[in-house]
Amino acid sequence: MIRIVVAILLIGHGLVHLLGFVVPWRLATLEEMPYKTTLLAGNLDVGAAGIRVVGLLWLLAAIGFVVAGVAVFTLRPWWGIVTLGVTLFSLALCILGWPDARFGLLINLIILAYLLFGWR
């Protein structure tokens, strides 16, 4: 049962990462997430092209979490290393996206704690 819950949570976390893709690529307009070209709490302006590259990184993280969730669900032996890698990658993205991505940062820290101290 816990395996199914973890898989669903990882996939859900991955789907939320799509917001980091659709806004920079202007595929969606969200009042809560306005389009901007800055990172690190507005201290680093990467321009329109740079923010699209960052958007692709968020898409990559989304795919990674979905793969991790499917790996957990299907009992793949490599689920842990994939989950660890994508979580660390997402953690870096959340730092770049601070403070907007602060909730994602918290979720990533919970996932890391789970990987280090939880289910084996």
N, C-alpha and C positions, 0 to 999 in steps of 0.2 A: 504493500500500500504506500509506504513512504517513497518508494521508487517512482511511483506514478505521480505523486504530489511534487517531488523534486523535478521530474521531467516537465510537468506542466508549468512550474514556476520558472524554470530555465527558458522554456519556449516563450512564455509570456514576457520575461525580461528581455529576450531577444526582440520580440515584436515592438516593445517600447523603444528600442534603439532605432527603429525605422523613423521616428520623429527627427532624429539627428541627421537623417538623409533627406527626407521629403522637404523640410524647411529650407536648407541651403540650396537645394536644387529647384526650389520654388514650385514644387509639385503640389503643395498645399499651403494654405495660409491659416495660421493658428494665432488667435488673439493672445494665448498664453505663451507662445514662442514666436516672437516677431523675427523676421529675417534680419540678420546682422552679419557683418564680416569680421567680427572681433572674437578673440579668445582670451582666456585668463582674466575673466571679470572685466573685459573691455580694454585691457592693457596692451593687447597685441592685435593690430589690424592686419589681416592676411589678404584682404581684398576679395573680390567676387570669385576669382579662379581658385584662390587658396581655400576659401570656405567650402567650395564644391569638392575639393580634394578631401577635406575633413569630413564632408558628408559621405563620401565613399568609404572612409574609414568606419563611420558609424554603421553603414550598410554591411561592411565586412564583419563587424562585431555582432550585428543582428543575425547574420547567417551563422556565425560561429556559435551563438547561444542556441539557435534552433538545432544545429548539428549536435551540440552537447546534450540537449534535452532528448533528442531522438536516441542518442547513444546510451543515455541513462535508461530510457524506457525499454530499449532492446537489449540491455545488459551487455553492451560492448565492453571489452576489457580496457579499452583506451579512453573511456568516458572521463576519467579523472584528469588526465593530462590535458585533454582538449578543454575541459571546463576550467582548469587552472589557467591555461594560456589565454583563453578568451576573456576570462575575468580580469586578469592583469592588464590585458589590452584595453578593455573597457574602463578599467580604473584610470588608466592614463588619459583616455578620452574624457572621462568625467572631470579630471583635474583641469584639462584644457577648457572644458565647458563650464567651469565653476563660475558663478554660483547656481546657474540654471540646472546643472546636472547633479546637484548635491544629493537628491534622493537616490539617484542611480549609484552614486558613490557609496552611500550607506548600504544599498542592496549588494553591491560588489563586495563590501567588507563582510557582510553576513555570509555570502557564498564562500569567501575565502576561509572564514572561521569554520564553516561547515566542512569544507574540504580538509582542513587541518585537524579538526577535533571530532568530526561527526562520523557519519556512516561510511563504512568500508565495504 
